[in-house]
Amino acid sequence: MCRNIKTLFNFEPPATDDEIHASALQFVRKLSGFNKPSKINEAAFEQAVEQITEAARTLIESLVTLAPPRDREAVSAKAMADSARRFGRA
């Protein structure tokens, strides 16, 4: 799937509306193959982004876990370290 879509559930602080929208936009871009749709496809593209944003928000708000919320900074630091190790960046 799209590597740019990040996990948004069970973080402290919780995912913002902007983060949810950005993930929906990445998902629609991946499915459609358009980074920016043509004028003729723009309405369908934007409608899909809004529908997926709402579905994602509903999902995130409905999920339940007993695990403690994860720290965004710690997860980000780990991902950067993994990436550096994988791709040999210093």
C-alpha positions as CSV (number, residue, x, y, z in Angstrom):
1,M,0.0,0.0,0.0
2,C,1.0,3.6,0.1
3,R,4.0,4.1,2.4
4,N,3.1,7.8,2.9
5,I,-0.1,6.9,4.8
6,K,0.7,6.8,8.5
7,T,-1.1,5.0,11.3
8,L,-3.3,7.5,13.1
9,F,-5.0,5.4,15.8
10,N,-4.0,5.3,19.4
11,F,-1.6,8.2,19.6
12,E,-1.2,10.9,22.2
13,P,-2.2,13.6,21.1
14,P,-4.9,12.1,18.9
15,A,-4.9,12.5,15.1
16,T,-6.1,15.8,13.9
17,D,-8.6,16.5,11.2
18,D,-5.8,17.7,9.0
19,E,-3.9,14.4,9.4
20,I,-6.9,12.4,8.6
21,H,-7.7,14.5,5.5
22,A,-4.0,14.2,4.4
23,S,-4.2,10.4,4.7
24,A,-7.4,10.3,2.7
25,L,-5.9,12.5,0.0
26,Q,-2.8,10.2,-0.3
27,F,-5.2,7.2,-0.5
28,V,-7.2,8.8,-3.3
29,R,-4.1,9.8,-5.1
30,K,-2.8,6.2,-5.0
31,L,-6.1,4.7,-6.2
32,S,-6.6,7.2,-9.0
33,G,-3.1,7.6,-10.1
34,F,-3.5,11.4,-10.1
35,N,-1.4,13.7,-8.0
36,K,-3.7,16.5,-9.2
37,P,-6.8,15.5,-11.2
38,S,-7.8,17.2,-14.5
39,K,-10.7,19.7,-14.3
40,I,-13.1,17.1,-15.6
41,N,-12.2,14.7,-12.8
42,E,-11.7,17.3,-10.0
43,A,-15.2,17.0,-8.6
44,A,-15.1,13.2,-8.4
45,F,-11.6,13.3,-6.9
46,E,-12.6,15.8,-4.2
47,Q,-15.8,13.9,-3.4
48,A,-13.8,10.7,-2.9
49,V,-11.3,12.6,-0.6
50,E,-14.2,13.9,1.6
51,Q,-15.9,10.5,1.8
52,I,-12.8,8.7,2.7
53,T,-11.9,11.4,5.3
54,E,-15.3,10.9,6.9
55,A,-15.0,7.1,6.8
56,A,-11.5,7.3,8.3
57,R,-12.6,9.6,11.1
58,T,-15.5,7.3,11.9
59,L,-13.2,4.3,12.0
60,I,-10.6,6.0,14.2
61,E,-13.3,7.3,16.7
62,S,-14.9,3.8,16.8
63,L,-11.8,1.7,17.5
64,V,-11.1,0.6,21.0
65,T,-7.9,-0.6,22.6
66,L,-6.6,-1.4,26.0
67,A,-3.0,-0.5,25.0
68,P,-1.7,2.8,26.3
69,P,-1.5,5.6,23.6
70,R,1.8,5.7,21.7
71,D,4.0,8.8,21.8
72,R,4.2,10.4,18.3
73,E,7.8,11.6,18.8
74,A,9.1,8.2,19.9
75,V,7.4,6.5,16.9
76,S,8.7,9.1,14.5
77,A,12.3,8.8,15.9
78,K,12.1,5.0,15.6
79,A,10.9,5.2,12.0
80,M,13.7,7.6,11.1
81,A,16.3,5.3,12.7
82,D,14.9,2.3,10.8
83,S,15.0,4.3,7.6
84,A,18.6,5.4,8.2
85,R,19.6,1.8,8.9
86,R,17.7,0.4,5.9
87,F,19.0,3.0,3.4
88,G,22.4,3.7,4.9
89,R,21.8,7.3,5.8
90,A,23.7,8.9,8.6
